[in-house]
Each structure stands twice: as C-alpha cells, then as structure tokens.
Amino acid sequence: MPSAGAATAPGRVLEVSGQGEELLFMLFPHLAGLRVERVEDAGEAVLIWACCRAAQARCPACGSVSARVHGGYARVVADGAVGGRPVVIILAVRRFRCPDPSCAKVTFAEQAEGLTVRYRRRSVPLLGMLAGFGLELAGRAAARLAGVLGVPVHSSTVLRLVMALPDPPAAAAPAVTGVDDFALRKGHVYGTVVADAESGDVIDLLPDREAGTLEAWLTAHPGAEVICRDRAGAYAEGAAAGAPAAVQVADRWHLWHNLGEYAEKAAAAHRRCLTGAPDGPAAAGQDAPPGQLPDAGSAAAPPPRPDGLLDVCGRERVLVSRTRERHAAVHGLLQAGHCQREAAEILGLSPGTVSRFARERDAAGLLVRATSREGKLDPFKPWIDRRWNQGLTSAPALHAEMAATLGWTGSLRAVQRYVRQFRAADGRTRAGKTTQPAPAASPVPKTRQIARWLLSRPGNLDANDQARLAAITAACPHLDALAGHIRAFAEMMTRRQGLLALEDWLTAVETDDQPQLHSFANGIRRDQQAVTAGLALPYSSAAMEGNVNKIKMIKRQMYGRAGFALLRKRVLLHPG
C-alpha cells in the first residue's frame, strides 16, 4: 500500500497487505474483523473489497454455531466519507447452514460485528452518525450536513433512523419530580414534560396536560417524593391521585408572576387617583420635575379631567356600554344553559373573550383594564397642557407643532378630542367659546411602570424611581397598602417563611380593601398546602423552565411539521 501522502488516480486498484492493512484498520477501526483484499479509487467513491475472518457464524434464530458454508454473495455496505467522498464496502458474505434440524432458519448469512446489521445497507458507525445528526438538527438540516460531508441521504431516512433508536429506560420517577406544560400548538394543543427537578434531565413527555394522563404516569412510575409544579389545577389533581404520599410544591416564580399580574390590575384600577390637582411648578407654566405628582393641597385646581368611563363631553364611552352589553349577554346565555363555546358562536365572539367575560361576576372588573389603558397621546399630554396654558389653543396648530418638533404621527382628531375638555361653552357662538386653563400636572406613569416599581427591590431602584414611587404611594392610600403587601410577600418568599407568615399575610390581605389581591389570596387558599411548601422548601421549577425552552428550540427546528412521537424521541435522546 502506498504511503499516506501519495495520491491515487481514479480507477487505480491497490492490493492491501502487511503494514497497509494495519494503517487501514487504524483509520477504520470498525473494519478490524475483516480481511481487506484491495482498495479501489472509483473517482466519485472509494471502494473497499473485504470478507469476514471468522470461519464460523452463529444462527440468529436458535443461536447454534455453524461452520457449514451453503453459499455466498457480495453485499454492498455504505460507510462514512473520506476526503469528502463516500466509502463503499463490498463485503463477500457467506451463507451458512443451521445445524439444528428443528430451527426455522435453514440457512443464514453471517454478519460482520461492528459493521453490519440485518436489513441495513449502511454500516453501524454511519447509522449512528446519521442518527446523531437527526437528534441534533432534525431531518432536512441533518441531510444537508451529511451531504456536505460526502454522505448523501434523504431527510426522511434520517428521521426513520431517529425513530428507530430505543427510548431510555425510566423504571421509576425521580425523588424530586418536576412537571410543567409546553405548547405543541400555542393556544390550542399542549403537552407535559416530566423531569428530574434536581438534575434537570428530562424523564418523559406526555401528549397532553390532563390530570388523568399525569396520574397514570405517576402510578406506572412510582418513587416521587416531591413534585414541583406550577399553579395549574390539573397537575395538582393528577399529582394528588397518582402520588398521594408526595409533597406538592408550588413554584415560587409562578407565585411571584401571579402576584405581579394582580398588582398590575390594582395599579390600573387606581391610576386615576394620581391625576388630581396640579403641583406648584407645573401650575406656574413650568415643566414639573420627573416623578412629581399632583399635590392634593395646591390651590386653584381646575375641574378634573373626565374619568375612564366618560368621554370629554360627559357621555358614556362606547367601549364601556359595549362591554356592559356583552357581559350581560354572555351571562344571560350561560344562565339559559348554553356552554361557553355555544355562547361564543351565538354572539360572534372568540372563546377567550367569552371565557374572560364569564369569569367576572359584574362588568366593573372588565372595565378597569379597558378604561385604564395608556393611549398613544399620553406621553404628549403634558406638552399640550403647557402649550395650551401659554396661549396656543388651536388644535390644528398644536398638531402641526407636535408633528414638527416632537415626532407625533397620530391624527388631528386625537388632539381635538383631548383639548375639547378645556373649551367651556358659555352659550355664545362656536367661534366665541371661552377656554379654561389646562391642568398642569406632571405625566402619570404607565400602569406597567408602576407595577414594576412596586415589584422591584427598593435597593435596585435609582433615586429618581424611588422618589416617583414614594410620590405615588403618598398620593394613593390603596397603592400604599398594595406596596406594603407586596413587600411582605417578597420578604416571606426570599426568607422561606411560608410556614410562619403565609397565614398572617392572607388574613391581612383579606381584611384589606384590595379586590385584586383578594382574588390572588383566594387562589392561594385553594392550593394553600402546595404554596406553603413552595415558600418554605428549597425546591423549585427552575430546571423545568430550561427544559421548556429546549423543547421550543427542538420543535422550531422541525418547522411544526413533525408529530409528538418524533418530538418526544428527540427530547429524550438529545445530547445537550
């Protein structure tokens, strides 16, 4: 055999013997059980002619060893590429006669250990490499990578190799089991991931997030001592039925996230408390310092602006009347015996809208969020107020100046609706209407900004944000009480004092005038044992959130074209 640096011309055949064979086995260790006869350069591929060294073979049916050769044939086996060219092994295979007369197989073909398997035209190393590509990259990307390396293969073949891989054994559930859901089709179809909450290893994927499915899995895989989950009722029911002795732990992040949602609702409900009388600097025609809110003691306050239920003319807003009508219609159909799906079809509403209306006993809860939304004009209102008080009372002029200097891209109609409240009709002609001063209050922070300040550690806020939060809590007693409840909950959560302080916290919230927190407390009451464990024990669902992100990445690699079976296989066997 020539040296490693020598090049072979296409069509050249090289006999292999001695050191050449040893060098070939060093490069192709899976050929060590063969007797290589020659290597041929076919131009587009490299051909290796070989045969098995063993003088006998074992019957795959009965296990008997036979040395009686019945016949033979040439078997073509594709192997990994070399230098960007595919390698093809032409293997001389012998067919042996089984010595056991009662065996169903009269004859059988020998297999090269580590190289061939029955009914496969690719070598064992090549099959493993393609399956690894499929686990990492899915079908099409794996096929493209294999083609670049010199191994042509179809994407469907790669996926078949992945599906043929055996599942990892899962005889028992881990001691600390984590359960979370993931979206197969967001908003429509969801599955469940079961993992080891301590190591983060995925144990299994379930096709839905129903209580019965989780119960059946826990029953078939006993051993769970602690179950970390989110606040979903189906998981609580399934865990209680499938592993009644296990301690259920509600995840702290989900608790804090739920508290943040209710805090945002409360901030939206009381945001109008921050639009009272103007402060001193703004009343003098100057811009108020950032974060300075209206001072309740300032004098000469103009009439208050219209609230979220009425427009600038004092009439009920169309959004308000429509929300009340829809709420009454939904509850009327539900009381008449219709289900939510039928009510959605009758009213022409989406199922999510009907579900949201059905959860509220009256329309007031729905109107809080709907009438407290920040509009596109909100950041520009302090500027309009200041220019109005400086004498610019023409809506078209205000609109033109805003577009030229501030980058306003909204309509003139929005500006006209806003300044209409400053025009006081006194019975004269339209051209002779008098005007009143615009309130010169500083801009009220957005709802999410207020909620972020309430939920942040005081030490993580800069001096300006701390001052604005202090002004907000001073202006609204409800927000001040809300801030106190949030701080108490955060301290209880970080110090793991659920056993000592949760009951007192719930009692304090339930006796306070905080309707939004009442809903949060009611949810905790329904799952208080798991919440107490979550606020007292060191376990959490942090590893589960990482697994959900990993599942999303794997799912998106397949462009939504693969089913649950392939997704489950890739997640369970993924090397990452």
Phi, psi and omega in degrees: 000137182290167180294167184295332183278351182282145179258143179255140179276150179303136181089356181279137180247129181244128175282141184248129176196157174063232183295330177299321178292321178296319177295321178296319179291332176292323179279328181235078184297337180285356177263007186297334180275006183248161170255107182277126184265314180199162178236132184237134175268105182266013179089285180274350181208163176249125182256132178241121179262127185207169175212164181284147180276329187295143180272352181216168181215161183257135181292130180289345183268307185252347178085004180288145179268133183229143174241006180274112181274124180267327181179198179191170179200169179262124180251132181260122182236123177279137181236179179298159185279155175230123180063029180081006179243140180292149177251129180240127179258120176262103190258124175280109186255134176263146175253124182258156176262130181289131181284348182271114181296333182275356182287142180291335179266116178283316177230158179209155181264145179284155177239140177276113185299131180081358182235314185238153170226161183297140174064025177237137178258006177240152181289160180299315177299321180292321177298317178296321179295315180295321177295322176296320175300318181294321178296325184275322192238355186073192192287301189291314180296322178295319178295321178295317178296316179298322178296321177297324180280355178097019179238092180291132181204151179272150181298324179295326177296319179299316181293326176295322178294322178295316181293337180280349180291143180285147177288148175292145181291141178220079184283327184221152176286148177294159182300318177249099185263133176253140182228131177207162180257160176216156185268122167278320172218105192304130180086352184231305186235130180230153175236181182234134174252130177248126185217167172281113186290345180269313181269338182086000181288134178284130180264317182196162173239135180250146189286351179211186179236039179274153181296320182296323179294315178294321178299315181296321180293315180295327177292321180282341181233078181289165176124351181286124177258328177227134179240114177268128184212172173271198186272010183295133180292328180295320179292323178296317180292315181294321179292322180294324181278323184276330179221074185296337181273350183281150177271122178272135183237117175281133185292136182292323180298319179294324176298314180293323178295317177297319177298321178297323178295317179289326176295323178293321177297318179294320178296322177293323181292328185251013180294331180290344176293342184266006181247048182272229184286154180286156178271174186298305183299320181291325180294337180274007179090010180254161175285132179288147177300149180303131177091348181283127183255167182304142178264121184297341183265000181289152185261172176056044181282134177286170178302144182294154178289162179294144180280185186288345182271338183242153175271187185291343178266004179085006180265155179292133182294150180298322179299321182292311181295321179294320179297317179294320180295317181292321179298316179295322181292319180297312182291330176295318179291322179294321178290335178281356177107001179279149174275172183296324179296317179293322178296322178296320179292320182293317184272351182072030180251162177285153179301325179295321178295316179296320179296320179293321178291325183290331182288336183268131179289325176225171185283351183298319180296327178286327184285338182300307181289322185293325184264000181248014180289143175283133180266172180294333183275346187306314180296340184264351185297318176300323178295317178298317179301315183293316181292327177296314179292339176276358174113354180273096186249012178264122181297316177299322179292320177297317180298316181294319180291322177297318180293325184280324188252332185249354180079023179293129180243007181280186185271161174294327182299323179297320178292318180298318180296324183287317184279351179299330181291342181270355180264119182257106179287129183240024176095351179275186182292167183299320180290341183259017180294142177269166181237158177241159181294147175279143176299134186254046180274154177289156184297140178278132179301155178290161184300314181293328178293318178297315180298323180295318178296320181294327185267354183272152172296134180304325180289342179272353178268142176284175186298323181293315179294323177297320179293319180292321177294321178296321178294323179294311181293332177286330182278336184228112179299328180295316178292328177296316177294322178299317179299321178296318179295320181294317178297321179294321179292320180296319179294320178295322183287316182289328180268001180056052182251032182300321181293329186267325193244347186296315182298318178295323180294317179297319179297318179295321180291318183291335178270353180266159180273072180226084184303323181293317178289336175298319178295319177298317179294322178297321177296322178292321179301322181289340182226039192293325183295315179291322178294318178300318178295323179294328180271001181238328184264158183280358185279151178206176180258028182299318179295330180292321180296323175295321178294323178297319177297321178296318178297321177299317179297314180295320181295319182288337174298332183265005175056027178072012185268343184264160181268184184295323184299315180291320178299316179299317180298316182292322180292317183291326185254004183297133184288340183288000000 
